[in-house]
Amino acid sequence: MALPTSSVITLHINGERHTLPVDHRTTLLDALRERLDLTGTKKGCDQGQCGACTVLVDGRRTVACLQFAVAAEGREITTIEGVADGERLHPVQQAFLELDGYQCGYCTPGQICSAIGVLAEHAAGWPSAVSADVRPAAGPTPLTAEEIRERMSGNLCRCAAYTSIVEAVGRAAASIPAARTDAGPQTKEPAA
């Protein structure tokens, strides 16, 4: 007896429920773009190396090209379309706009979703590979340009707008109250 190769799943995306049949091999990226017409999430390398498809799953950064859609069922997914609060841009979006943290704009949705994830990770006290002192007694690691570059290193920009991206993430970090590092009103706390 052959096992089924497709299922009907329900995805929670940007505060809305979407029920759709998918082949078990369908990536979250393809479900978002091809099935749900949420084209803000971009397909770059399709190998998890460029970060253009970064979305937030339960508040954590995820490259959607490597995540199967069936594995995302029941989890809160936030795409670039869901980070603003109505007409009010998320502070990361606002900082990218003010500091020209984009050029062609292709990588920008993934950069913004990744930056939101970075700020939540930093606020939670997660160290990076360049964090100087990771002992709890040392307190939070300052979010320096070096820290931002390391934490954002999974997102590539073909136009090399990195200087502006680092400045935008730094500005957003300074403007976001500790309680507002989530993706928006519909996002839950990251799972442990």
N, C-alpha and C positions, 0 to 999 in steps of 0.2 A: 504494500500500500504506500503510495507516494505521499509525502508530507506536503501541505499547502505551501505555495510560494508567494502568497499575497494575503493581506489582512486589511480589515477596515480599522483605522486608528482615529483617535481624537487627539489633536494637538492644541495646546493652549498657547496662543500666540498674541502678544500685545494686548492681553486682557480679553481676547475673544476665543471661543471654541470653534475648531474646524474639524469636521469629520470627513474622512476621505479614504478610499481604498488605495493601497500602495503595494507595490511589489516589495518583498522583504529586502531587496538590494538597493532600494531608492534611498539616496542620501537626504539628509535634512535640507541641504542646499537645493537639491533638485525639487523636493516637495515644496519648499518656499517659493522658488522662482517659477517652476513649470506648472505646478498644480494649483498654487494659491495666488499667483500673480503678485507676490511680494518681491519685486525685482530690485529693491534697494540693496539687498545682500548680493554682492558680486561674486562671480566665478572667475578666479584668477588662474592659479596653477592646477587646481583640482587634485592636489597632492598634499595639502596641509602645510605648505611651506611659505606661502606669501601672506596669509592673514586677511585677504580681501573678503573672505566669506565669514569673518568672525561675527558671531551673535552671542547673546547671553542666554545660558540655559541654567535656570535656577540661580540667576545672578552671577554665574561664573562664565568666563570666556570660553568659547568653544568654536573650533573651526568646523563649520557646517558641512564642508565637503567630506569630512572623515566621520561624521556622525550619521548613523542610520536613522531614518525617520521613525521607524518602529521603536528604537531605543529612546526616543524623545517623548514618547507617549506619556501623558500624565505629568509632565514637567512644565514649568513656566518658561516660555521662550520669548525673548525680547529681540526684535530686529531693529534696524535703524528707524523704521516707520513708527516704532513704539516708544522711542526714548523721550520725545518731547511731551510736554504736559499741555495738550491742546495746541494753542498757538504759541505758547511760551516754550522756547527752545531749552533743552537741557543745558546746564552750564558748560558742559564739554562742547556741545554744538556751538554755543555762543562764542566760546573762546576760539574755536577753529575758524569761525567766521571772522571775528575781529582781528585775528593774527595771521590770516591767510595760511591756515594749516592744511591746505590742499592746493593742488594745481589743476591737474586734469579732473580730479574728483573721483576717479575710479576706485581708489583704495580708501577713500574717506569714510564710507559707512563702516567698514571693518576697523579702521583706525579709531573711530569714535566709540564703537562698541567695546573695543579692546581697552581704550582709555578709561571708560566707565568701569570696566572690570578691574583695571589696574588701581584706580582710586579706591575701590571697595576692598581690594586685597591689602593695600597699604593701610587703610583705615582699620582693618582687622589685625594689623601688626605682622603681616606676612613679610619675611625678608626676601631679598632677591640675591642673585649671585654676587652682587657687588656691595651688599650691605656689610658695613664694617664690623658692627658688633651686634650679634643676634641674641644676646642674653636678655631675658625679660627685664632685668634690673637696669639695663641700658636705656630703656624707654623706646619710643618709636623712632625708627630710622628716618632722618630728614629726607624729604622727597626732593633730592637734588637733581640737576640735569643728568648726571651720570646714572642715578637710580631710574629716572624716567626712561632714558635710552635703553637700559638693560631690560626693564619691565616691558617696554614696547617693542623689543627686538624681534618678536615674531610677526610683526606687520611691516611689509615692505612697501616702499613708495617709489614707483618708477620715475617720478618727476624729481625725486630727492628733496622734498619739502621738509626734511627731518628737523631742521632748526626751528621752523615755525611750529611743527607738530609738538616738539619738546616744550616750547614756550607756551603753547595752547594748553597742554596737559598741566603744566605748572600753574598757569593762571586759573584754570578750572579748579585745581586742588585748593588753591588759596581762597576761591570764592564759594566753595561748597561747604555748608555746615556738615559736621561729622555724620549727622543723621541722614543726609541727602546724597550719599554716594551710590544709591541704587539707580536703576535704570529709569525709574519713573513710578507713578502712583500704583501701577498694577504689578510690579515686581515684588516677589517675596525675598526673604533673607536667603543668602547662599546656603545650600545644604552642607553639612559637615562631612 
